[in-house]
Amino acid sequence: MPKKNLKGIVVSAKMNNTAVISVEIMKEHPRYRKRYRVNRKYMADNPNNNYQEGDQVVIEECRPLSRHKRWRIIGQAT
């Protein structure tokens, strides 16, 4: 099974080697068919603190690194 990749924006990089990434997806209401935005935050591994707030990044699913971290930043989003 391939690993999931998500694109998002770094909203907090205050922790050491950890960043909080906000990922926005569009959902559709099952009955009314109106589309709406849903935001979800993920804690991701930020090795060497390379990424700062406001950067667009791609995160990849990985093994559990700590209590909350299950994602790793793999690079800048284009």
BELFEN-V920485 format. One record per residue. N is the residue number from 0. RES is the residue in three letters. PHI is phi in degrees with one decimal (* if undefined). OMEGA is omega in whole degrees, -180 to 180 (NA if undefined). NEAR is the number of other ideal C-beta (glycine too) atoms within 10 Angstrom. Layout:
N:RES:PHI:OMEGA:NEAR, N:RES:PHI:OMEGA:NEAR
This chain:
0:MET:*:-178:4, 1:PRO:-72.7:178:6, 2:LYS:-77.1:180:10, 3:LYS:-79.8:174:9, 4:ASN:-121.3:178:11, 5:LEU:-132.1:178:18, 6:LYS:-110.2:-179:14, 7:GLY:-157.7:-178:25, 8:ILE:-118.1:177:16, 9:VAL:-72.9:180:20, 10:VAL:-104.3:177:13, 11:SER:-153.4:177:14, 12:ALA:-131.3:-175:19, 13:LYS:-80.2:-180:9, 14:MET:-83.9:179:12, 15:ASN:-79.5:179:7, 16:ASN:62.8:179:14, 17:THR:-139.9:176:19, 18:ALA:-132.2:175:27, 19:VAL:-101.9:-176:19, 20:ILE:-112.7:176:26, 21:SER:-100.4:-179:13, 22:VAL:-112.5:-179:15, 23:GLU:-108.3:176:12, 24:ILE:-126.2:177:12, 25:MET:-100.2:176:8, 26:LYS:-117.8:178:10, 27:GLU:-122.4:179:10, 28:HIS:-66.3:-174:9, 29:PRO:-63.7:-178:6, 30:ARG:-94.5:-171:6, 31:TYR:-91.1:176:7, 32:ARG:62.3:176:7, 33:LYS:-79.9:179:8, 34:ARG:-93.9:-179:9, 35:TYR:-145.1:-178:9, 36:ARG:-91.0:175:8, 37:VAL:-129.6:178:9, 38:ASN:-104.6:177:11, 39:ARG:-137.0:-180:11, 40:LYS:-103.1:178:12, 41:TYR:-126.3:173:17, 42:MET:-92.4:-175:19, 43:ALA:-129.0:177:28, 44:ASP:-70.4:-179:18, 45:ASN:-119.8:-174:24, 46:PRO:-62.8:180:10, 47:ASN:60.2:179:6, 48:ASN:51.5:-176:13, 49:ASN:-73.8:-173:13, 50:TYR:-110.1:-178:19, 51:GLN:-116.0:-179:11, 52:GLU:-59.0:179:12, 53:GLY:94.7:179:9, 54:ASP:-73.6:173:17, 55:GLN:-91.7:-174:13, 56:VAL:-131.7:173:20, 57:VAL:-112.0:179:17, 58:ILE:-113.8:-178:26, 59:GLU:-126.4:178:16, 60:GLU:-65.0:178:15, 61:CYS:-149.7:178:14, 62:ARG:-65.7:178:7, 63:PRO:-62.4:180:8, 64:LEU:-97.9:176:15, 65:SER:-159.3:-177:10, 66:ARG:-60.6:-176:7, 67:HIS:-111.6:-174:12, 68:LYS:-88.6:174:19, 69:ARG:-131.2:-178:16, 70:TRP:-132.1:-180:23, 71:ARG:-133.4:177:17, 72:ILE:-76.2:-179:21, 73:ILE:-108.7:177:14, 74:GLY:162.2:178:11, 75:GLN:-73.1:174:11, 76:ALA:-84.7:179:12, 77:THR:-101.6:NA:6
